[in-house]
Amino acid sequence: MSELRRLEGALREAGVPAGHYWIEGVHEPAPTPPDFLYLRARPEGGGWETGVYERGAFEPVASHTTEGEACAHLRRLLLGG
């Protein structure tokens, strides 16, 4: 199981509402919520980014070299600690 899928399962198990986050290719709520935290592959390639989607735009907060780092960051943003 990929780290992205493990993260999605952990967030679901923790009771994080489905519309509060978006994980590329794993958890993409439809219809798209107006704002949420996200994790996706960097559009320019080479790594991952986490950020905030609001008002129709992705706003990166951090770049990560590995999927694991990106998952850990999104988890901290949503669950604290």
Contacts in CASP RR format, 6 or more apart in sequence:
PFRMAT RR
TARGET T0000
AUTHOR 0000-0000-0000
METHOD contacts of the structure
MODEL  1
MSELRRLEGALREAGVPAGHYWIEGVHEPAPTPPDFLYLRARPEGGGWET
GVYERGAFEPVASHTTEGEACAHLRRLLLGG
2 26 0 8 1.000
2 67 0 8 1.000
3 67 0 8 1.000
3 68 0 8 1.000
3 71 0 8 1.000
4 23 0 8 1.000
4 24 0 8 1.000
4 25 0 8 1.000
4 26 0 8 1.000
4 39 0 8 1.000
4 67 0 8 1.000
4 71 0 8 1.000
5 26 0 8 1.000
6 71 0 8 1.000
7 23 0 8 1.000
7 26 0 8 1.000
7 39 0 8 1.000
7 71 0 8 1.000
7 74 0 8 1.000
7 75 0 8 1.000
8 23 0 8 1.000
8 26 0 8 1.000
8 27 0 8 1.000
10 75 0 8 1.000
11 21 0 8 1.000
11 27 0 8 1.000
11 75 0 8 1.000
11 78 0 8 1.000
11 79 0 8 1.000
12 18 0 8 1.000
14 78 0 8 1.000
14 79 0 8 1.000
16 78 0 8 1.000
16 79 0 8 1.000
18 27 0 8 1.000
18 29 0 8 1.000
19 29 0 8 1.000
19 33 0 8 1.000
19 36 0 8 1.000
20 33 0 8 1.000
20 36 0 8 1.000
20 37 0 8 1.000
20 78 0 8 1.000
21 27 0 8 1.000
21 36 0 8 1.000
21 37 0 8 1.000
21 38 0 8 1.000
21 39 0 8 1.000
21 74 0 8 1.000
21 78 0 8 1.000
22 28 0 8 1.000
22 29 0 8 1.000
22 32 0 8 1.000
22 33 0 8 1.000
22 36 0 8 1.000
22 37 0 8 1.000
22 38 0 8 1.000
22 39 0 8 1.000
22 40 0 8 1.000
22 53 0 8 1.000
23 38 0 8 1.000
23 39 0 8 1.000
23 40 0 8 1.000
23 74 0 8 1.000
24 38 0 8 1.000
24 39 0 8 1.000
24 40 0 8 1.000
24 41 0 8 1.000
29 36 0 8 1.000
34 54 0 8 1.000
34 55 0 8 1.000
34 56 0 8 1.000
35 52 0 8 1.000
35 53 0 8 1.000
35 54 0 8 1.000
35 55 0 8 1.000
36 52 0 8 1.000
36 53 0 8 1.000
37 50 0 8 1.000
37 51 0 8 1.000
37 52 0 8 1.000
37 53 0 8 1.000
37 74 0 8 1.000
37 77 0 8 1.000
37 78 0 8 1.000
38 50 0 8 1.000
38 51 0 8 1.000
38 52 0 8 1.000
38 53 0 8 1.000
38 58 0 8 1.000
38 74 0 8 1.000
39 48 0 8 1.000
39 49 0 8 1.000
39 50 0 8 1.000
39 51 0 8 1.000
39 70 0 8 1.000
39 71 0 8 1.000
39 73 0 8 1.000
39 74 0 8 1.000
40 48 0 8 1.000
40 49 0 8 1.000
40 58 0 8 1.000
41 47 0 8 1.000
41 48 0 8 1.000
41 49 0 8 1.000
42 48 0 8 1.000
42 49 0 8 1.000
42 63 0 8 1.000
46 65 0 8 1.000
47 63 0 8 1.000
47 64 0 8 1.000
47 65 0 8 1.000
47 66 0 8 1.000
47 70 0 8 1.000
48 63 0 8 1.000
48 64 0 8 1.000
48 65 0 8 1.000
48 66 0 8 1.000
48 67 0 8 1.000
48 69 0 8 1.000
48 70 0 8 1.000
49 60 0 8 1.000
49 61 0 8 1.000
49 62 0 8 1.000
49 63 0 8 1.000
49 64 0 8 1.000
49 70 0 8 1.000
50 60 0 8 1.000
50 61 0 8 1.000
50 62 0 8 1.000
50 64 0 8 1.000
50 70 0 8 1.000
50 73 0 8 1.000
50 74 0 8 1.000
50 77 0 8 1.000
51 58 0 8 1.000
51 59 0 8 1.000
51 60 0 8 1.000
51 61 0 8 1.000
51 62 0 8 1.000
51 77 0 8 1.000
52 59 0 8 1.000
52 61 0 8 1.000
53 59 0 8 1.000
61 77 0 8 1.000
62 73 0 8 1.000
64 70 0 8 1.000
64 73 0 8 1.000
END
